[in-house]
Amino acid sequence: MDTLTNQSQQSRKKTGPKPLYGEAKKMVSFRLSPRALEIIRHVATQKGVSQAEVIEQWARLIGSNADSLFTQKTDASNELVSSLN
């Protein structure tokens, strides 16, 4: 069993801390409006996390409530909206 663990650790680039969500993050690029970027930076500062972590948490929040998020107001959508203000 240790051999499999060692192999998976060796194949993963050591570019940062151990993944929080069970998988390594990938580098991506987005184009955002200045206001959206301002919101992300503000929330990141308030929570004491990175901008990438803010987007990660929002995506996971939206994904976990995808069936109802766009059809009715839910606690998750209220939380998302309140974190934007």
Protein Blocks (a to p, Z undefined) as FASTA:
>chain_A
ZZmmmmmmmmpccfbccdfklpacddddddddfklmmmmmmmmmmnopafklmmmmmmmm
mmmmmmmmmmpccfklmmmmmmmZZ
